[in-house]
Amino acid sequence: MTALVDTSPPISQTSQHEFKITWPLLPDDFILPDDPVEDADQPLLAAALRQPITAVPDLLADALIVSNFALCAAINERIICKAPDWMYVRPVKPWQSTKIRRSYTPHTEGSIPQVVMEFLSETYGEEYSVESTQHVGKWFFYEQVIQVPIYVIFRPQAGNVEVYALENGRYNKPRKPNELGRYWIPGLDLFLGVWEGSHEGRTGYWLRWWNAQGELLLWSEELTEQERQRAKQERQGAEQGHQGAEQERQEKELVQQRIKVLEEKLRSLGVMPEEV
């Protein structure tokens, strides 16, 4: 939820249709603030969204998956940068520079983001702001400038999520979830929903992904536990198989012993048993 400070003069008072939007690369001397995030939960929420995607090669290839990372454009030649709490972009051009990547400019460096997200603390600010002349609100920037198809606003303390889809150039009413409370996110072709539980030492509400078949994309520790349970079941199955074989062997030995006892009795009676 970090807001990057606009240091250049305010945009003149014109209508949105008179704004000239261009896509310059961020100059090397452009100062980006290094402010800490407002909430200790935000890095955990962002990482929890990214981690399971990295296990899906088709979603990871040529993608930029970042949090609190400068998303840039120029309005009337004034460079504006916002830092979504989470952003997914695909495809992006390969980054071959030896420099640390610190920003992303759509159209120039790749496509526009498929989705941006903001995680609200108790003291949220410009996430709903449509201010377009001074500091430029995030809502206005995502909707009118970048034109991000999906804008997600999540309140982790309450577990509430709002998903806005760009329709006719606007984020109108929040989308309604499906019967399972999840939202289809085009571009990732995944469902997004709220999940409650514990992860990375935090207990509460999380945003998580489900695939088109309704299967939850698991975190690494869940995959590890799943594999542990599978190995345990295989081990138990092997042990049961071994026990079954041992029981069958013992039963055969018992039958052989009874046959021998019977043969001895027959011989003692002068009856010679037939060879089996």
C-alpha positions as CSV (number, residue, x, y, z in Angstrom):
1,M,0.0,0.0,0.0
2,T,3.1,2.3,-0.3
3,A,2.3,5.4,-2.3
4,L,5.1,6.8,-4.4
5,V,5.5,10.6,-4.1
6,D,5.0,12.7,-7.3
7,T,7.7,15.3,-7.2
8,S,6.9,17.1,-10.5
9,P,4.3,19.9,-10.9
10,P,0.6,19.1,-10.8
11,I,-1.3,18.1,-13.9
12,S,-3.2,21.0,-15.3
13,Q,-7.0,21.1,-14.7
14,T,-8.2,19.3,-17.8
15,S,-10.7,16.6,-18.5
16,Q,-9.4,13.0,-18.6
17,H,-9.9,12.9,-22.3
18,E,-7.3,15.7,-22.7
19,F,-4.6,13.9,-20.8
20,K,-1.7,12.9,-23.0
21,I,-0.5,9.5,-21.7
22,T,2.9,8.3,-22.8
23,W,5.1,5.4,-21.7
24,P,8.7,6.5,-21.1
25,L,11.2,4.3,-19.2
26,L,11.9,5.6,-15.7
27,P,15.0,7.8,-15.8
28,D,18.0,6.5,-13.8
29,D,18.0,9.7,-11.8
30,F,14.3,9.5,-10.9
31,I,14.0,9.3,-7.1
32,L,11.8,6.5,-5.8
33,P,11.1,6.7,-2.0
34,D,12.3,3.8,0.1
35,D,9.4,3.9,2.6
36,P,8.7,0.8,4.7
37,V,5.3,-0.8,4.1
38,E,2.5,0.3,6.5
39,D,1.6,-3.2,7.8
40,A,3.8,-6.2,8.7
41,D,1.2,-8.5,7.2
42,Q,1.5,-7.0,3.7
43,P,4.7,-8.8,2.6
44,L,3.3,-12.1,3.9
45,L,0.1,-11.6,1.9
46,A,2.0,-10.7,-1.2
47,A,4.4,-13.7,-0.9
48,A,1.5,-16.1,-0.3
49,L,0.0,-15.1,-3.6
50,R,3.2,-15.4,-5.5
51,Q,4.5,-18.7,-4.1
52,P,2.0,-21.2,-5.6
53,I,2.2,-19.5,-9.0
54,T,5.9,-20.2,-9.2
55,A,5.1,-23.9,-9.4
56,V,3.0,-23.4,-12.6
57,P,5.5,-23.0,-15.5
58,D,2.9,-21.5,-17.8
59,L,2.1,-18.7,-15.4
60,L,5.8,-18.0,-14.5
61,A,7.3,-17.8,-18.0
62,D,7.8,-14.2,-19.2
63,A,5.9,-12.9,-16.2
64,L,6.6,-10.1,-13.7
65,I,5.2,-10.9,-10.2
66,V,6.0,-8.2,-7.8
67,S,4.8,-6.2,-4.7
68,N,5.4,-2.6,-3.8
69,F,7.1,-2.2,-7.2
70,A,6.9,1.0,-9.2
71,L,4.3,0.9,-12.0
72,C,4.9,3.9,-14.3
73,A,3.4,6.1,-17.0
74,A,3.6,9.8,-18.0
75,I,0.6,12.1,-17.9
76,N,1.2,15.3,-19.9
77,E,5.0,14.4,-19.8
78,R,4.9,14.1,-16.0
79,I,6.1,10.7,-14.8
80,I,3.7,9.1,-12.3
81,C,4.6,6.0,-10.4
82,K,2.4,3.9,-8.1
83,A,3.4,0.9,-6.1
84,P,0.6,-1.8,-6.0
85,D,0.8,-4.2,-3.0
86,W,0.7,-7.0,-5.6
87,M,0.9,-7.1,-9.4
88,Y,1.0,-9.7,-12.1
89,V,2.1,-8.9,-15.6
90,R,2.5,-11.2,-18.6
91,P,4.2,-11.1,-21.0
92,V,7.1,-8.8,-20.3
93,K,10.2,-8.2,-22.3
94,P,13.3,-10.0,-21.0
95,W,15.3,-8.0,-18.4
96,Q,18.9,-8.2,-19.5
97,S,20.4,-5.2,-17.7
98,T,22.9,-5.7,-15.0
99,K,21.0,-3.0,-13.0
100,I,18.5,-3.9,-10.3
101,R,15.0,-3.6,-11.8
102,R,13.1,-1.0,-9.9
103,S,10.1,-0.1,-12.1
104,Y,7.9,-1.3,-14.9
105,T,6.4,0.8,-17.8
106,P,3.6,-0.9,-19.7
107,H,3.6,-0.9,-23.5
108,T,7.3,0.0,-23.5
109,E,8.5,-3.0,-21.4
110,G,5.6,-5.4,-22.1
111,S,1.8,-5.7,-21.6
112,I,-0.4,-3.9,-19.1
113,P,-0.8,-5.8,-15.8
114,Q,-3.5,-8.4,-15.8
115,V,-4.3,-7.6,-12.1
116,V,-3.2,-5.2,-9.4
117,M,-4.1,-5.5,-5.7
118,E,-4.1,-3.3,-2.7
119,F,-4.2,-4.6,0.9
120,L,-5.9,-2.1,3.1
121,S,-4.8,-1.3,6.7
122,E,-6.9,0.6,9.1
123,T,-5.6,3.8,7.8
124,Y,-5.9,3.4,4.0
125,G,-5.4,6.3,1.8
126,E,-5.6,6.7,-2.0
127,E,-6.7,3.2,-3.0
128,Y,-10.2,4.7,-3.8
129,S,-8.9,8.1,-4.9
130,V,-9.9,9.4,-8.3
131,E,-7.9,12.6,-7.8
132,S,-6.2,13.4,-11.1
133,T,-4.4,16.7,-10.8
134,Q,-2.2,16.8,-7.7
135,H,-0.9,13.5,-6.4
136,V,-3.1,11.3,-8.7
137,G,-5.1,8.7,-6.9
138,K,-4.4,5.0,-7.3
139,W,-8.0,4.3,-8.5
140,F,-7.6,7.0,-11.2
141,F,-4.2,5.7,-12.2
142,Y,-5.1,2.1,-12.5
143,E,-8.5,2.8,-14.2
144,Q,-7.9,5.8,-16.5
145,V,-4.1,5.7,-17.1
146,I,-2.9,2.1,-17.0
147,Q,-6.4,0.6,-17.6
148,V,-5.7,-2.5,-15.6
149,P,-8.4,-5.1,-16.4
150,I,-8.8,-6.3,-12.8
151,Y,-8.3,-4.2,-9.6
152,V,-8.5,-6.0,-6.3
153,I,-8.9,-4.4,-2.9
154,F,-8.5,-6.7,0.1
155,R,-9.1,-5.9,3.8
156,P,-7.1,-8.7,5.5
157,Q,-8.4,-7.9,9.1
158,A,-12.0,-8.4,8.1
159,G,-11.5,-10.9,5.2
160,N,-13.4,-8.7,2.8
161,V,-12.4,-8.5,-0.9
162,E,-13.6,-6.3,-3.7
163,V,-12.9,-7.2,-7.3
164,Y,-13.4,-4.6,-10.0
165,A,-13.3,-5.4,-13.7
166,L,-12.7,-2.6,-16.3
167,E,-15.9,-2.2,-18.2
168,N,-16.3,0.6,-20.8
169,G,-13.2,2.2,-19.3
170,R,-14.5,2.2,-15.7
171,Y,-14.4,0.2,-12.5
172,N,-18.1,0.3,-11.8
173,K,-19.7,-2.0,-9.2
174,P,-17.7,-4.7,-7.6
175,R,-18.0,-8.1,-9.3
176,K,-20.1,-10.8,-7.6
177,P,-18.3,-14.0,-6.6
178,N,-19.4,-17.5,-7.8
179,E,-21.3,-19.8,-5.5
180,L,-18.0,-20.7,-3.7
181,G,-17.2,-17.1,-3.0
182,R,-14.4,-16.9,-5.7
183,Y,-13.6,-14.7,-8.6
184,W,-12.3,-15.7,-12.0
185,I,-9.2,-13.7,-12.9
186,P,-8.6,-13.6,-16.7
187,G,-5.0,-13.6,-17.8
188,L,-4.1,-16.0,-15.0
189,D,-7.1,-18.3,-15.6
190,L,-7.4,-18.9,-11.9
191,F,-10.0,-18.3,-9.3
192,L,-9.2,-15.9,-6.5
193,G,-10.8,-16.2,-3.1
194,V,-10.5,-15.7,0.7
195,W,-9.1,-18.5,2.9
196,E,-8.8,-18.5,6.6
197,G,-6.0,-20.2,8.5
198,S,-2.4,-20.1,9.5
199,H,0.7,-19.6,7.3
200,E,4.2,-18.3,8.0
201,G,3.3,-17.6,11.6
202,R,0.3,-15.5,10.8
203,T,-3.3,-16.7,11.5
204,G,-6.1,-14.9,9.7
205,Y,-7.5,-14.2,6.3
206,W,-5.5,-14.7,3.1
207,L,-6.1,-14.4,-0.6
208,R,-5.5,-17.7,-2.4
209,W,-5.7,-19.2,-5.9
210,W,-7.8,-22.1,-7.2
211,N,-7.5,-23.6,-10.7
212,A,-10.3,-24.0,-13.2
213,Q,-11.1,-27.5,-11.7
214,G,-11.6,-25.9,-8.2
215,E,-8.3,-27.3,-6.8
216,L,-6.5,-25.1,-4.4
217,L,-3.0,-24.1,-5.4
218,L,-0.9,-25.3,-2.5
219,W,1.9,-23.5,-0.6
220,S,5.2,-25.3,-0.4
221,E,4.7,-26.5,3.1
222,E,1.3,-27.9,2.1
223,L,2.9,-29.7,-0.8
224,T,5.5,-31.1,1.6
225,E,2.8,-32.3,4.0
226,Q,0.9,-33.8,1.1
227,E,3.9,-35.7,-0.1
228,R,4.6,-36.8,3.5
229,Q,1.1,-38.2,3.8
230,R,1.4,-39.9,0.4
231,A,4.7,-41.6,1.4
232,K,3.1,-42.6,4.8
233,Q,0.2,-44.2,3.0
234,E,2.5,-46.1,0.6
235,R,4.6,-47.2,3.6
236,Q,1.5,-48.4,5.4
237,G,0.3,-50.2,2.3
238,A,3.6,-51.9,1.9
239,E,3.6,-53.0,5.5
240,Q,0.1,-54.3,5.2
241,G,1.1,-56.2,2.1
242,H,4.1,-57.7,3.9
243,Q,1.9,-58.6,6.9
244,G,-0.6,-60.2,4.5
245,A,2.1,-62.3,2.8
246,E,3.5,-63.3,6.2
247,Q,0.0,-64.3,7.4
248,E,-0.5,-66.4,4.2
249,R,2.9,-68.1,4.7
250,Q,2.0,-69.0,8.3
251,E,-1.4,-70.4,7.2
252,K,0.3,-72.6,4.6
253,E,2.8,-73.9,7.2
254,L,-0.1,-74.7,9.6
255,V,-1.9,-76.6,6.8
256,Q,1.3,-78.6,6.1
257,Q,1.7,-79.3,9.8
258,R,-1.9,-80.6,10.0
259,I,-1.3,-82.8,7.0
260,K,1.8,-84.3,8.5
261,V,-0.1,-85.0,11.8
262,L,-2.9,-86.7,9.8
263,E,-0.4,-88.8,7.8
264,E,1.3,-90.0,11.0
265,K,-2.1,-91.1,12.4
266,L,-2.9,-93.0,9.3
267,R,0.4,-94.8,9.3
268,S,-0.1,-95.7,13.0
269,L,-3.4,-97.3,11.9
270,G,-1.7,-99.3,9.1
271,V,-3.1,-97.1,6.4
272,M,-0.6,-95.7,4.0
273,P,-1.6,-92.3,2.7
274,E,-1.3,-91.7,-1.0
275,E,1.5,-89.5,-2.2
276,V,0.4,-86.0,-2.9
